[in-house]
Amino acid sequence: MLTIITAPKAFCSHIAVIQHNAIGSWKQLHPEVEILLFGNDEGIEAAAKKHSVTWIPKVPTNPYGTPLLSYIFSEGQKIATNDRICYVNTDIILFPDLIDAIKGIHFPQFLLVGKRWNVDIRDPVSFDYPQWKENILSLARNNGILAPPYYIDCFVFPKGTVAQMPPFAVGRAGWDNWMIYSTRKRKIPVI
């Protein structure tokens, strides 16, 4: 199954709604999906409790206080109880077909990447409503904007695939391209 690792922003104003929607969608993927929230910004501990997920508060940062992805990827792979890891930004709603896509990959090592549709969702999503997925997909098709190819927001890989990562900071440019380059350089399939 899957362990999701992420580093949320502070849960303030509309960002809180966006991040709760994302985490709520991840909880709908499969009962065995594990979620690890890294960081100590405002509201992360409360969000972890609300969604019954794991909180890892102590994360090394750069001089500006931004969490380091190298630590999140390294610790995430150590802590994860599942053999497949997904790093995703905490503003991304995921759908259960991600699990089907992962199950269809039969390489011992791989890197599955995905970009996003930008959709303005202003209110909390009710995941108890059976049509929540269809409503969001319809909103994306009718009002969403597909992000350019260099916006890569979701990475799935087996434990051990991502090894030595430079000290990239969350939310800064270049690390996502490095991930793909490093994986291809090691002749691991990128999907």
VOTORPA-949113 format. One record per residue: residue in three letters; x, y, z of N, C-alpha, C in turn. Coordinates in pm, whole numbers, always signed. Layout:
<"ALA"; <X; Y; Z>; <X; Y; Z>; <X; Y; Z>>
...
//
This chain:
<"MET"; <+84; -118; +0>; <+0; +0; +0>; <+88; +124; +0>>
<"LEU"; <+38; +236; +51>; <+101; +366; +28>; <+116; +446; +156>>
<"THR"; <+231; +511; +171>; <+253; +612; +276>; <+272; +746; +207>>
<"ILE"; <+194; +844; +248>; <+205; +980; +194>; <+285; +1065; +291>>
<"ILE"; <+388; +1133; +237>; <+468; +1227; +317>; <+448; +1366; +259>>
<"THR"; <+440; +1465; +349>; <+416; +1602; +305>; <+461; +1700; +413>>
<"ALA"; <+481; +1824; +374>; <+519; +1931; +466>; <+421; +2047; +449>>
<"PRO"; <+314; +2048; +529>; <+213; +2152; +514>; <+266; +2291; +548>>
<"LYS"; <+198; +2391; +496>; <+218; +2529; +541>; <+139; +2545; +670>>
<"ALA"; <+153; +2661; +732>; <+72; +2690; +850>; <-76; +2684; +810>>
<"PHE"; <-157; +2631; +900>; <-301; +2618; +875>; <-370; +2750; +912>>
<"CYS"; <-358; +2849; +823>; <-417; +2981; +845>; <-511; +3014; +729>>
<"SER"; <-619; +3081; +758>; <-716; +3131; +661>; <-752; +3027; +555>>
<"HIS"; <-751; +3068; +429>; <-795; +2978; +322>; <-698; +2861; +300>>
<"ILE"; <-570; +2880; +333>; <-473; +2770; +322>; <-517; +2652; +409>>
<"ALA"; <-576; +2680; +524>; <-624; +2572; +611>; <-731; +2490; +540>>
<"VAL"; <-825; +2556; +472>; <-931; +2485; +400>; <-870; +2397; +292>>
<"ILE"; <-779; +2454; +214>; <-715; +2381; +105>; <-643; +2256; +158>>
<"GLN"; <-567; +2273; +266>; <-489; +2161; +318>; <-577; +2056; +385>>
<"HIS"; <-681; +2098; +455>; <-775; +1999; +512>; <-844; +1921; +401>>
<"ASN"; <-880; +1990; +291>; <-941; +1920; +178>; <-845; +1816; +120>>
<"ALA"; <-719; +1854; +105>; <-620; +1761; +49>; <-605; +1638; +138>>
<"ILE"; <-579; +1661; +266>; <-559; +1549; +359>; <-686; +1463; +366>>
<"GLY"; <-801; +1527; +366>; <-927; +1452; +367>; <-940; +1361; +246>>
<"SER"; <-895; +1410; +130>; <-902; +1326; +9>; <-806; +1208; +19>>
<"TRP"; <-690; +1230; +79>; <-594; +1122; +93>; <-649; +1011; +183>>
<"LYS"; <-726; +1050; +284>; <-786; +952; +374>; <-887; +865; +301>>
<"GLN"; <-938; +912; +187>; <-1036; +838; +108>; <-972; +739; +11>>
<"LEU"; <-840; +744; -6>; <-773; +661; -105>; <-789; +511; -76>>
<"HIS"; <-763; +474; +48>; <-767; +333; +89>; <-751; +331; +241>>
<"PRO"; <-814; +237; +310>; <-802; +232; +456>; <-659; +214; +507>>
<"GLU"; <-572; +156; +425>; <-435; +129; +469>; <-336; +240; +433>>
<"VAL"; <-382; +350; +375>; <-292; +460; +343>; <-248; +527; +473>>
<"GLU"; <-118; +545; +485>; <-58; +611; +601>; <-20; +753; +558>>
<"ILE"; <-40; +851; +646>; <-9; +991; +614>; <+82; +1046; +722>>
<"LEU"; <+196; +1104; +679>; <+293; +1164; +769>; <+303; +1313; +738>>
<"LEU"; <+269; +1397; +837>; <+279; +1543; +823>; <+407; +1590; +891>>
<"PHE"; <+496; +1650; +815>; <+623; +1699; +867>; <+617; +1849; +889>>
<"GLY"; <+668; +1896; +1003>; <+680; +2038; +1028>; <+612; +2082; +1155>>
<"ASN"; <+647; +2202; +1198>; <+597; +2254; +1324>; <+527; +2389; +1308>>
<"ASP"; <+481; +2419; +1187>; <+411; +2546; +1166>; <+274; +2541; +1234>>
<"GLU"; <+217; +2656; +1249>; <+89; +2670; +1318>; <-19; +2577; +1260>>
<"GLY"; <-81; +2502; +1348>; <-195; +2421; +1310>; <-164; +2280; +1259>>
<"ILE"; <-37; +2247; +1237>; <-5; +2114; +1182>; <-38; +2005; +1285>>
<"GLU"; <-2; +2028; +1410>; <-32; +1928; +1513>; <-184; +1907; +1523>>
<"ALA"; <-261; +2014; +1525>; <-407; +2004; +1534>; <-464; +1932; +1412>>
<"ALA"; <-409; +1960; +1294>; <-456; +1892; +1171>; <-426; +1743; +1178>>
<"ALA"; <-310; +1707; +1229>; <-275; +1565; +1243>; <-374; +1495; +1336>>
<"LYS"; <-409; +1561; +1445>; <-506; +1502; +1537>; <-643; +1492; +1472>>
<"LYS"; <-686; +1599; +1404>; <-817; +1600; +1341>; <-834; +1486; +1241>>
<"HIS"; <-728; +1459; +1162>; <-736; +1358; +1057>; <-682; +1222; +1101>>
<"SER"; <-639; +1212; +1227>; <-582; +1087; +1280>; <-465; +1039; +1196>>
<"VAL"; <-371; +1129; +1172>; <-250; +1095; +1097>; <-127; +1125; +1184>>
<"THR"; <-11; +1086; +1138>; <+112; +1100; +1215>; <+176; +1237; +1192>>
<"TRP"; <+221; +1299; +1301>; <+286; +1429; +1297>; <+432; +1413; +1337>>
<"ILE"; <+523; +1463; +1253>; <+665; +1464; +1282>; <+706; +1611; +1293>>
<"PRO"; <+715; +1666; +1415>; <+735; +1810; +1432>; <+877; +1860; +1406>>
<"LYS"; <+976; +1781; +1439>; <+1114; +1829; +1432>; <+1172; +1800; +1294>>
<"VAL"; <+1186; +1906; +1215>; <+1239; +1895; +1079>; <+1348; +2000; +1061>>
<"PRO"; <+1467; +1959; +1019>; <+1571; +2058; +991>; <+1524; +2156; +884>>
<"THR"; <+1573; +2278; +893>; <+1533; +2383; +800>; <+1656; +2451; +740>>
<"ASN"; <+1632; +2528; +635>; <+1737; +2614; +581>; <+1747; +2739; +669>>
<"PRO"; <+1839; +2831; +641>; <+1853; +2951; +725>; <+1727; +3038; +731>>
<"TYR"; <+1635; +3019; +639>; <+1511; +3098; +637>; <+1397; +3027; +710>>
<"GLY"; <+1425; +2911; +767>; <+1322; +2838; +841>; <+1236; +2747; +756>>
<"THR"; <+1275; +2723; +630>; <+1198; +2637; +541>; <+1244; +2493; +558>>
<"PRO"; <+1150; +2400; +578>; <+1188; +2258; +597>; <+1267; +2202; +479>>
<"LEU"; <+1358; +2111; +510>; <+1442; +2049; +408>; <+1380; +1919; +357>>
<"LEU"; <+1365; +1912; +226>; <+1308; +1794; +162>; <+1396; +1671; +183>>
<"SER"; <+1528; +1691; +185>; <+1618; +1577; +203>; <+1584; +1502; +332>>
<"TYR"; <+1555; +1573; +438>; <+1518; +1510; +565>; <+1381; +1443; +553>>
<"ILE"; <+1286; +1513; +494>; <+1150; +1459; +482>; <+1151; +1329; +401>>
<"PHE"; <+1225; +1326; +291>; <+1233; +1204; +210>; <+1306; +1093; +285>>
<"SER"; <+1416; +1126; +348>; <+1495; +1026; +420>; <+1416; +969; +538>>
<"GLU"; <+1364; +1055; +624>; <+1288; +1010; +741>; <+1157; +945; +701>>
<"GLY"; <+1093; +1000; +599>; <+967; +942; +553>; <+984; +797; +511>>
<"GLN"; <+1094; +768; +442>; <+1119; +630; +399>; <+1153; +539; +518>>
<"LYS"; <+1217; +596; +621>; <+1250; +516; +741>; <+1125; +487; +824>>
<"ILE"; <+1040; +589; +841>; <+924; +578; +928>; <+810; +500; +863>>
<"ALA"; <+798; +512; +732>; <+683; +455; +660>; <+664; +307; +690>>
<"THR"; <+539; +270; +711>; <+506; +129; +733>; <+472; +59; +602>>
<"ASN"; <+457; +136; +495>; <+425; +79; +364>; <+547; +83; +273>>
<"ASP"; <+546; +1; +168>; <+662; -8; +80>; <+659; +95; -34>>
<"ARG"; <+548; +160; -57>; <+538; +265; -159>; <+522; +399; -87>>
<"ILE"; <+598; +498; -134>; <+598; +632; -74>; <+544; +731; -177>>
<"CYS"; <+466; +827; -129>; <+417; +936; -215>; <+448; +1067; -146>>
<"TYR"; <+528; +1150; -211>; <+544; +1288; -165>; <+450; +1372; -249>>
<"VAL"; <+366; +1449; -182>; <+272; +1535; -253>; <+258; +1665; -176>>
<"ASN"; <+243; +1775; -248>; <+219; +1903; -183>; <+84; +1897; -112>>
<"THR"; <+73; +1967; -2>; <-45; +1956; +83>; <-163; +2039; +32>>
<"ASP"; <-155; +2083; -91>; <-271; +2152; -152>; <-329; +2070; -268>>
<"ILE"; <-292; +1943; -276>; <-332; +1857; -387>; <-434; +1754; -341>>
<"ILE"; <-551; +1757; -402>; <-653; +1655; -378>; <-620; +1535; -467>>
<"LEU"; <-616; +1417; -406>; <-588; +1294; -480>; <-715; +1209; -488>>
<"PHE"; <-723; +1129; -592>; <-839; +1042; -614>; <-796; +895; -606>>
<"PRO"; <-889; +805; -572>; <-855; +664; -556>; <-792; +598; -678>>
<"ASP"; <-808; +655; -797>; <-744; +593; -914>; <-591; +598; -905>>
<"LEU"; <-537; +681; -815>; <-392; +679; -793>; <-349; +541; -744>>
<"ILE"; <-426; +481; -655>; <-392; +347; -603>; <-393; +246; -717>>
<"ASP"; <-492; +255; -806>; <-498; +164; -921>; <-375; +181; -1011>>
<"ALA"; <-335; +307; -1032>; <-217; +334; -1116>; <-92; +273; -1055>>
<"ILE"; <-77; +288; -924>; <+41; +233; -856>; <+42; +81; -863>>
<"LYS"; <-74; +19; -845>; <-83; -128; -852>; <-48; -180; -991>>
<"GLY"; <-64; -97; -1093>; <-35; -138; -1230>; <+112; -129; -1268>>
<"ILE"; <+196; -79; -1176>; <+339; -66; -1205>; <+411; -189; -1150>>
<"HIS"; <+488; -255; -1237>; <+551; -381; -1196>; <+704; -375; -1200>>
<"PHE"; <+760; -255; -1201>; <+906; -240; -1193>; <+948; -249; -1046>>
<"PRO"; <+1065; -306; -1017>; <+1110; -311; -878>; <+1139; -171; -823>>
<"GLN"; <+1189; -85; -907>; <+1210; +56; -873>; <+1148; +140; -984>>
<"PHE"; <+1093; +256; -947>; <+1032; +347; -1044>; <+1010; +481; -976>>
<"LEU"; <+979; +580; -1056>; <+934; +710; -1007>; <+813; +749; -1091>>
<"LEU"; <+698; +755; -1026>; <+575; +799; -1089>; <+556; +946; -1054>>
<"VAL"; <+538; +1031; -1153>; <+521; +1174; -1126>; <+389; +1223; -1184>>
<"GLY"; <+339; +1330; -1127>; <+215; +1387; -1177>; <+213; +1537; -1158>>
<"LYS"; <+145; +1603; -1250>; <+125; +1746; -1235>; <-19; +1770; -1196>>
<"ARG"; <-58; +1895; -1184>; <-188; +1925; -1125>; <-278; +2006; -1217>>
<"TRP"; <-406; +2002; -1184>; <-504; +2094; -1238>; <-525; +2201; -1131>>
<"ASN"; <-514; +2327; -1167>; <-541; +2436; -1074>; <-690; +2464; -1073>>
<"VAL"; <-751; +2447; -956>; <-895; +2467; -938>; <-915; +2544; -808>>
<"ASP"; <-998; +2646; -814>; <-1025; +2728; -696>; <-1141; +2667; -618>>
<"ILE"; <-1109; +2598; -510>; <-1210; +2540; -422>; <-1207; +2620; -293>>
<"ARG"; <-1312; +2694; -266>; <-1315; +2788; -154>; <-1368; +2728; -24>>
<"ASP"; <-1442; +2618; -33>; <-1510; +2564; +85>; <-1460; +2424; +119>>
<"PRO"; <-1482; +2382; +242>; <-1446; +2245; +278>; <-1524; +2144; +195>>
<"VAL"; <-1455; +2038; +155>; <-1519; +1930; +80>; <-1581; +1833; +181>>
<"SER"; <-1703; +1792; +157>; <-1770; +1693; +241>; <-1742; +1555; +183>>
<"PHE"; <-1651; +1483; +244>; <-1614; +1351; +193>; <-1718; +1245; +227>>
<"ASP"; <-1817; +1281; +308>; <-1929; +1190; +335>; <-2028; +1189; +220>>
<"TYR"; <-2023; +1292; +136>; <-2112; +1303; +21>; <-2061; +1210; -89>>
<"PRO"; <-2141; +1113; -134>; <-2092; +1011; -230>; <-2038; +1068; -361>>
<"GLN"; <-2086; +1183; -403>; <-2044; +1240; -532>; <-1929; +1340; -520>>
<"TRP"; <-1856; +1341; -411>; <-1751; +1441; -393>; <-1648; +1435; -506>>
<"LYS"; <-1608; +1315; -546>; <-1507; +1300; -652>; <-1559; +1356; -784>>
<"GLU"; <-1680; +1317; -821>; <-1738; +1361; -948>; <-1754; +1513; -951>>
<"ASN"; <-1793; +1572; -838>; <-1810; +1717; -833>; <-1678; +1790; -853>>
<"ILE"; <-1573; +1742; -790>; <-1443; +1806; -806>; <-1389; +1786; -947>>
<"LEU"; <-1402; +1666; -1000>; <-1357; +1641; -1138>; <-1433; +1728; -1237>>
<"SER"; <-1562; +1745; -1217>; <-1642; +1832; -1304>; <-1594; +1977; -1293>>
<"LEU"; <-1568; +2021; -1172>; <-1517; +2157; -1150>; <-1382; +2175; -1221>>
<"ALA"; <-1296; +2074; -1213>; <-1166; +2081; -1280>; <-1181; +2087; -1431>>
<"ARG"; <-1269; +2003; -1485>; <-1289; +2002; -1632>; <-1347; +2133; -1683>>
<"ASN"; <-1440; +2189; -1607>; <-1511; +2309; -1653>; <-1439; +2440; -1621>>
<"ASN"; <-1367; +2444; -1507>; <-1306; +2570; -1464>; <-1157; +2561; -1435>>
<"GLY"; <-1102; +2441; -1438>; <-962; +2424; -1402>; <-867; +2459; -1514>>
<"ILE"; <-743; +2480; -1474>; <-636; +2510; -1569>; <-527; +2407; -1545>>
<"LEU"; <-493; +2330; -1648>; <-387; +2231; -1636>; <-254; +2303; -1622>>
<"ALA"; <-180; +2269; -1517>; <-50; +2333; -1494>; <+49; +2292; -1604>>
<"PRO"; <+147; +2379; -1632>; <+249; +2346; -1733>; <+327; +2221; -1692>>
<"PRO"; <+396; +2157; -1789>; <+467; +2031; -1761>; <+571; +2039; -1650>>
<"TYR"; <+627; +2155; -1625>; <+732; +2165; -1523>; <+676; +2183; -1382>>
<"TYR"; <+544; +2184; -1366>; <+481; +2185; -1234>; <+456; +2040; -1195>>
<"ILE"; <+546; +1985; -1117>; <+537; +1845; -1078>; <+509; +1843; -928>>
<"ASP"; <+394; +1793; -890>; <+349; +1805; -752>; <+331; +1673; -679>>
<"CYS"; <+347; +1563; -748>; <+323; +1433; -686>; <+430; +1335; -735>>
<"PHE"; <+491; +1266; -639>; <+597; +1169; -668>; <+566; +1040; -592>>
<"VAL"; <+565; +928; -661>; <+543; +798; -597>; <+660; +708; -633>>
<"PHE"; <+711; +635; -534>; <+827; +550; -556>; <+835; +445; -446>>
<"PRO"; <+900; +331; -474>; <+923; +232; -370>; <+1030; +282; -272>>
<"LYS"; <+1017; +237; -148>; <+1119; +271; -47>; <+1257; +242; -103>>
<"GLY"; <+1351; +329; -75>; <+1490; +310; -118>; <+1521; +366; -255>>
<"THR"; <+1422; +406; -331>; <+1447; +459; -466>; <+1511; +596; -459>>
<"VAL"; <+1467; +679; -367>; <+1525; +814; -350>; <+1628; +804; -240>>
<"ALA"; <+1754; +820; -277>; <+1861; +804; -180>; <+1917; +940; -138>>
<"GLN"; <+2034; +970; -180>; <+2102; +1092; -141>; <+2045; +1212; -215>>
<"MET"; <+1970; +1295; -144>; <+1911; +1415; -202>; <+1985; +1537; -147>>
<"PRO"; <+2021; +1631; -232>; <+2080; +1755; -181>; <+1983; +1825; -85>>
<"PRO"; <+2031; +1921; -7>; <+1944; +1986; +93>; <+1848; +2089; +31>>
<"PHE"; <+1759; +2039; -55>; <+1657; +2125; -115>; <+1555; +2166; -10>>
<"ALA"; <+1500; +2286; -23>; <+1397; +2335; +68>; <+1259; +2318; +4>>
<"VAL"; <+1160; +2293; +87>; <+1021; +2280; +42>; <+978; +2408; -31>>
<"GLY"; <+911; +2390; -144>; <+854; +2504; -215>; <+950; +2584; -299>>
<"ARG"; <+1074; +2541; -309>; <+1172; +2614; -390>; <+1189; +2544; -524>>
<"ALA"; <+1228; +2617; -623>; <+1240; +2563; -759>; <+1358; +2467; -773>>
<"GLY"; <+1342; +2372; -866>; <+1453; +2288; -909>; <+1458; +2149; -852>>
<"TRP"; <+1408; +2126; -732>; <+1424; +1995; -672>; <+1344; +1889; -747>>
<"ASP"; <+1227; +1927; -798>; <+1144; +1830; -870>; <+1211; +1784; -999>>
<"ASN"; <+1272; +1878; -1069>; <+1346; +1842; -1190>; <+1468; +1756; -1156>>
<"TRP"; <+1534; +1787; -1043>; <+1647; +1707; -998>; <+1602; +1563; -974>>
<"MET"; <+1483; +1545; -912>; <+1432; +1410; -884>; <+1423; +1328; -1011>>
<"ILE"; <+1365; +1388; -1114>; <+1348; +1315; -1240>; <+1484; +1289; -1304>>
<"TYR"; <+1571; +1389; -1307>; <+1704; +1373; -1366>; <+1783; +1264; -1292>>
<"SER"; <+1785; +1270; -1159>; <+1861; +1174; -1079>; <+1809; +1032; -1101>>
<"THR"; <+1678; +1018; -1109>; <+1618; +885; -1129>; <+1653; +831; -1267>>
<"ARG"; <+1639; +915; -1368>; <+1671; +870; -1505>; <+1819; +838; -1519>>
<"LYS"; <+1902; +919; -1455>; <+2048; +896; -1462>; <+2084; +759; -1405>>
<"ARG"; <+2008; +712; -1307>; <+2032; +580; -1248>; <+1957; +471; -1324>>
<"LYS"; <+1900; +506; -1438>; <+1830; +411; -1526>; <+1709; +345; -1461>>
<"ILE"; <+1644; +421; -1373>; <+1519; +378; -1311>; <+1404; +436; -1392>>
<"PRO"; <+1303; +356; -1424>; <+1191; +408; -1507>; <+1120; +526; -1439>>
<"VAL"; <+1093; +628; -1519>; <+1012; +743; -1476>; <+881; +737; -1554>>
<"ILE"; <+773; +739; -1481>; <+640; +728; -1540>; <+566; +858; -1520>>
//
